[in-house]
Amino acid sequence: MADTQELINQARALGEAIASHADVQAFTAARAAADQNSDAQKLLKSYAEHARRIQTLEAQQKPIEVADKHKLSEYEQQMASNEALKAMMSAQVGYVALMNQVNQAMEAPLAALQKPSQES
């Protein structure tokens, strides 16, 4: 049975291994590049503001104009064609896949502990 400090040490080692993984490094670099790209940041900000506006209208059960939907779609198209954002989203796919695999590997032993109590 592992004690608390041993678990913390193993968690730290896992964190260091994850941080040094190629997919994590690629995502970190791509995100930093997108953060430094003023066009990408303006697009993200504009998109987020417009999406919040539409969500507010939906929450208030107010009509959403066709022009608002088109504008949101325009922002999405602009973000998809922005090279910095495209690179970040592409790198994010690898990062998310890696993190899902790591989470599944950690959850498997915990899920096995739950099975006996669920069968009773």
C-alpha positions, -999 to +999 in steps of 0.1 A: +000+000+000+014+034-010+017+062+015+007+098+008+042+110+001+049+082-022+018+090-042+027+127-044+062+117-056+047+095-083+023+122-093+051+147-096+071+123-117+040+117-139+035+154-142+072+159-153+069+130-178+037+145-193+053+180-194+082+166-214+060+146-239+062+158-275+025+164-278+025+186-247+055+205-259+039+210-293+007+223-278+025+246-254+045+261-282+015+265-305-005+281-277+023+305-269+025+314-306-013+320-307-011+341-276+016+363-292-005+367-325-025+398-322-049+389-350-056+355-334-062+372-300-086+398-316-105+370-333-108+349-301-120+379-281-145+390-308-158+354-311-161+350-273-180+383-269-204+375-297-209+339-285-217+353-250-241+377-265-260+349-283-259+327-251-274+356-231-302+360-257-309+323-256-310+323-218-334+352-219-354+333-245-351+363-269-349+359-306-314+355-322-312+375-355-299+357-386-272+383-389-259+373-354-258+337-364-239+347-396-215+368-377-207+339-354-201+317-384-178+343-399-157+344-368-155+306-368-144+307-404-118+334-397-105+314-367-102+283-389-082+301-415-059+319-390-026+300-391-017+305-354-051+292-343-051+264-368-017+252-355-028+255-319-060+235-326-041+209-344-016+205-316-045+205-291-058+173-306-026+154-297-026+169-262-062+160-255-057+125-268-027+120-246-044+134-215-075+112-222-052+081-223-034+091-191-068+097-173-081+064-185-050+046-173-054+062-139-091+056-136-089+019-146-077+007-112-102+029-094-130+016-116-120-020-107-124-011-070-160+000-077-171-032-095-176-055-065-198-029-047-219-024-078-227-061-082-242-065-047 
